[in-house]
Amino acid sequence: MAELLGWQVPEDRRAATRRLDALVREHRFTIAVVFPLVGAVTLLASAENLLPPPLAFNPFFVLFGTLVMRLPLVAGIAPLLDRKAVAALGLLTAYSYGIELYGVRTGWPYGEFTYGVDLGPMLLGEVPLGLPVFFFPLVLNSYLLVLLLLGRRAESMLPRLLATLATVLLVDLVLDPGAVAIGFWEYELGQFYGVPWQNYQGWLLSGSIAVLLFDLGFDRAGLRRRLESCEFMLDDLVSFVLLWGGINLFYANWVPVGLAALLGGSLLWTDRFDFDLSETRLGRAVRR
């Protein structure tokens, strides 16, 4: 391997994948538990005006924390990113920017809303440039969870896609009320914890397109094999439950809290987060 500023550069994609897997495993608890808990506390402190302006809702902190929590999912799908999968992600990126821009300008399909917090660089000054980082994992985590929960029944296309879409909606029923509560965005009409029902109708559209593109773009058999060998692949969903479940709990949004608990229970049922803390860097540091 070549060296770059004292860091050995992997020779090929397989070596890079092994290194990323090792990185996530070593810091698994920190990524999946510590980061979302710290994120929830800092976001709540920002929303309650307990942090000074340079730190409150700092967009770079928000984006950095989100990227770190996405690492298990990125590492999990990295070996499966062939031309077909990349093309699907490219199409979905273009679609997500387009529909979000249209939604901000017209109020369709999500309802009239405005961003209340700077979420990083903005495309055309209207839509967060990091939108795919926020949106894609919600759908892909739902897809992976359904593959585990349905087992062999996931081989049938209709049950697989419908179950994934239902899970995507469940995820958004947790996300949007929490995001509205801390001021990430605000809807003109609030019906479900500050979120209009039209928003979820819009998610039916966007979610259906995203689920279909993921289903067509990724090798399902490869995803199954990777799920079996990569125990941390759904850790990003663990982070989601802790972060947004915690925020909803703080504001007594009891229905979203219950739905977050349902997602957490599904993860426990699949036995995806049972690991020896002593194997992580944090565990070794505590034992010293």
Secondary structure, 3 states (H helix, E strand, C coil): CEEECCEEECCCHHHHHHHHHHHHHHCHHHHHHHHHHHHHHHHHHHHCCCCCCCCCCCHHHHHHHHHHHHHHHHHHHHHHCCHHHHHHHHHHHHHHHHHHHHHHHHCCCCCCEEECCCCCCEECCCEECCHHHHHHHHHHHHHHHHHHHHHHHHHCHHHHHHHHHHHHHHHHHHHHHHHHHHCCEEECCCCECCECHHHHHHHHHHHHHHHHHHHHHCCHHHHHHHHHHCCCCCHHHHHHHHHHHHHHHHCCCHHHHHHHHHHHHHHHHCCCCCCCHHHCHHHHHHHC
